[in-house]
Amino acid sequence: MRRFGLFGAVLLVLAVVYAVAWRTEPRSPQAAAQPAPQMAAVTSVTRSCPPPAPNSGAAHIAMIALPSRRAATAAATAGFTGTGSATLSPVSATPGGSAPQPVTVSAVNTLTTVTAPAATGTSGQGGTAVAASGQMAEGFEAEQADAAGMGMVSCTHPSSDMWFVGNGAGTGASGITLYLMNTGDLAASANVTLLTDAGLQTGLTTGITVAPHQVVTQRIAPFVRGSAALALHVQTSSGQVAASVWESGASGGAWLPQAAAPATNLVIPGLTVASSSARLFVTVPGASDARVKVVAFTAQGKFTQFGTTPVDAPSSATSSFALSSLGASAAGLLLTSNVPIVAAVLVPGQGMGSFTTAVPPITEQGVVAGNPATRGLTVGVVLTAPAGAAKANVSVIGAAGSGAPPAGGQQVVTVQAGHTRAVTVPRPQNSRQPFAIVITPAAGSGPLYAARVVTSGTGGLSAPITSLLPVQNALTMISLPPVQNAYTAVLP
């Protein structure tokens, strides 16, 4: 009985605390109103760049920070001062190496391209960790680039859940390499699920341990021989990693961009004129089959792919479909499914071609840091507005001392609702140095999706593709949830 009496006394005390707090809380209408979210400047960003592609030489990192005036004011209010900096540190592929001094840069609103620092005393090539702070974190974008400064793959945020979709080992990707990078101070454990056109593959049944400040290379092709399509789902049970996937074959290789999480509605931008022979890859991670409707938005309007009947994609598998009826036009795709799916597209071009995948719309600004100014290459953006009409500024920022901006400084581009528009982006005047592209939607625009394309030879953006990058958001501000009164600190 004494035990039950003690329990009742505790409940009585908690009830008194709750009643006093409730009676003393301000009850004005202003206090009862739902507080608005607070906007804060981005002050810290961490990115992980994979090792260079096999036989491609030293890696280069292209980066830029584009702080806004509003973000600078918010940072000053919060007590952050100065321009900040970005530090590049090597991530070893094998233990035991001694890392050189990190490379630090601090230029904002200017493109910076540096050779990735390499750890010494190790075998194999590692990756690069990029940590930006202060104003260098605002609107920050970093990409692994080639010797010409062309961004080949985005440097990604460490995460615990990532998807990649592309070719199978039996359709030109005889080499498939997964890179797992851990830039943290604690070991991470990653589990990799492989979904091919034959269903779930069970070759990788155990977790992969990635030690702190190391990158692990895992060969995937031996587990998916004969496959026509492939999806990799990387999840961590402890810690976080940054994942990247390189596919190669007899005709060359390409990076798989990180795909958007499974959803019932996906938009894939960046299909060029060569997309008349492109392939669509659809992964269904769940236990129910998918019925997928595909609509292509072109310069002439929207066209339904595969007729009026949705295509079937089996559960726990990755399927591939040949795209058609796009004509000589750039396009973006809208995929609608009855169950969540993951998707990507292979666009034919130089070597294996290039991949694009589903991305979110650009909400603040989309940035591509590495764009080449080499002769014989054309750089442009493919913009898709699947819903309302969209208007955006497309501007160019060069490296320090790279020359004047193009005539006019920036382009104002309007995309009709349900259409896609391809726009050539001129390089800075009198310069052959790489440059950055910034896409800023105008206020009131409909959702806008974008991809950067680089083509080679004559024909402008109609020429064969050399590189394709879906454009991600580069945020200067983030929304913080409002703080509210809560009793969870005192109640059991």
C-alpha positions, 0 to 999 in steps of 0.5 A: 500500500505504501508503494501505491501511496507514493505513486499517488503523491507523485501524480498529485504533484505533477497535476499541481505543476500542470495546473499552475503552469496552465493558469499562469500562462499568458492567455492573450489572443496574440499568445494563443496565435500560432507563431510564424517560422523564423528564417535564419541564414545558413552558416555551416555546410558539409559536402563530400566529393567522391574519388576521381573516376578511374583513369581520370587523373587528379580530381578537381573541385569547383565551388562557389558561395552566393550569399544574399543580402537578406542572409547576411543581415540574418547572420549579423543579427545572430552574431556571425561576422566575416566572410567565412571560409571553405576547407577542403580535407582529404579522405583516405581510401586506406588507413595509415596515411598522413593528411597534408594541411587542408586547403582553405578558400574564402572568396564569395560570389566568385568561382573557385576551382582547386585540385583536390588535396590528396592524403599521402602514404596510402594506396589508391585515391581518396575523396574530399571533404568540404566544410564551409562556414559563415558566408561561404556556407550561404548559397554554397555549391561544390562539384567534382570537376574535370581538368577543364573545370566542368562539373561531373558530379555534385558533392553531396551531403552526408546522409543515412538514406540514398538512392541511385538508379541506372544501367545494369551490368548486362547493358553496357555497365560492366563496371559499377563502383560504389564509393562510401565516404565517412567524414565524421568522427564515429564509424558508420555502418552502411547496408546496400540493397540491390534491385534489378530487373530480376528483382532483389539481389542478395549478394550484399547481405552484410553491412559495410563498415566505414571508418571515420575519415575514410572512403570505402570502395565496393564493386557492385557488378559481380552481384548484378551480372546480366542485369538490364537495370539497377537501383542501389539503396544505401542506408546506414544503421549507425552514423552517416555516409556520402555515397557516389556511384560510377558506371563504366563500360567499353564506350566510357563511363558516367556518374549516377546522380543521387535520385530523389526519395521514393514518391508518387509524383516525380519530375525529371529535367534535362532531356535533350534532343538526343533523348529520342533514344533515351531510356527511362529507369523506374524502381519500385521499392515496395511490395505492390506493383506500380502503374506509371503514367509518363508525360513529356513536356517539350517546347511544343507542349506536353505529350503522353508517353506509351499511349494512354495506358500507364506502364506496369513496373513490378514491385521490388525491382527496377524496370527500363523503358525506351522513350519515344515521341519526343521529336527534335526537342528538349524535354522534362518528364512528369512521372505519376504512380499509384505507389512510390517510385524512384526514377532516372533517365540515360540520355545518349551522348559521348561514351555511355551517355549521361544520367539525369534524375528526379529533383525538387523544384528550385525554390531560392536559387539553383547553382552549377559551379563547374562549367567549361569555357573550352572551344568546341563545347556549348553550355546551356540549361534545360528548364521545365515548368510542368504546372504554372508559367515560370520566369527566371534569371539565368546569370553567369559568374566567372572566376577571379580575373576571368573577364567581364560577364556576357553582354547583358549580364544575365538572361531573363527566361520565361517558360510557358506552363506545361513546356520545356525551354533550352537556353544557351548560356554564354561564357564570360567575355574574353575568357576561357576559364570555367564559370558558374551558372545561377538560376533564380526563379522570379517571385510568383513563378510556377515550380521550375525544374532545371538541368545543366547540359554541355554538348560537343561539336557543332549544333549547339545544344542539339549536339551530342551530350558531354555532361548533364547535371540536374540542378539542386537548390543552393540555399542561403536561408532556412526555415526554423520551426517556431518554439512553443510552450510544452510540458514534455519536460516535466510530464512522464 
